[in-house]
Amino acid sequence: MGDKEMKSQFKFIMILFPLFIFLSSISSIEPSEIYKWKDKDGNIVFSDSPPPPGVDAEIKKFKEEPTERPKAKEDISRPKVERLREKRPYGSINVIMYMTSRCDYCRKAREYIRSLDVNLIEYDVEKDRSKREEFLRKSGGGGVPLIDVEGIILRGYNPGEIKTAIEKRRGG
């Protein structure tokens, strides 16, 4: 057996050993000893069964101790009634999108935001001069789409960021 093959087998065994220990600890049969020895080819072997007769082995004894899950701390910083408050409905969330009629990402953003059933207000910054100025103030001169979810400003079309901002405004 070559050195490369031995290293490969050793790595394999080193990966399996922790897995074996873990699975042993959660199984109904709980070994209290693990044996470690080298076989006739020089491979390191881990087992819960003793090695063949005449083979020197290290014996690792362990004691299974019960573990307790940490108890969840109750949030006492707010009154219980406030903690149970429901989230705002999607329809009460106001989303403003600054866009242009020829922007593909603006169209995708529109479709996605509408699919969330929020209150979407769109402003075409090429057609409405006052909204273009508002857009430039909010964006710092960036491109479209610019999405404002009740004060959370998002640049570009990113469904994950849009959903996160809406959920934040819902109270989640």
NORBEL-V88436 format. One record per residue. N is the residue number from 1. SS is DSSP state (2 for helix, 1 for strand, 0 for the rest). Layout:
N,SS  N,SS
This chain:
1,0  2,0  3,2  4,2  5,2  6,2  7,2  8,2  9,2  10,2  11,2  12,2  13,2  14,2  15,2  16,2  17,2  18,2  19,2  20,2  21,2  22,2  23,2  24,2  25,2  26,2  27,0  28,0  29,0  30,0  31,0  32,0  33,1  34,1  35,1  36,1  37,1  38,1  39,0  40,0  41,0  42,0  43,0  44,1  45,1  46,1  47,1  48,0  49,0  50,0  51,0  52,0  53,0  54,0  55,0  56,0  57,0  58,1  59,1  60,1  61,1  62,0  63,0  64,0  65,0  66,0  67,0  68,0  69,0  70,0  71,0  72,0  73,0  74,0  75,0  76,0  77,0  78,0  79,0  80,2  81,2  82,2  83,2  84,0  85,0  86,0  87,0  88,0  89,0  90,2  91,2  92,2  93,0  94,1  95,1  96,1  97,1  98,1  99,1  100,0  101,0  102,0  103,0  104,2  105,2  106,2  107,2  108,2  109,2  110,2  111,2  112,2  113,2  114,2  115,2  116,0  117,0  118,0  119,1  120,1  121,1  122,1  123,1  124,1  125,0  126,0  127,0  128,0  129,2  130,2  131,2  132,2  133,2  134,2  135,2  136,2  137,2  138,2  139,2  140,0  141,0  142,0  143,0  144,0  145,0  146,1  147,1  148,1  149,1  150,0  151,0  152,1  153,1  154,1  155,1  156,0  157,0  158,0  159,2  160,2  161,2  162,2  163,2  164,2  165,2  166,2  167,2  168,2  169,2  170,2  171,0  172,0
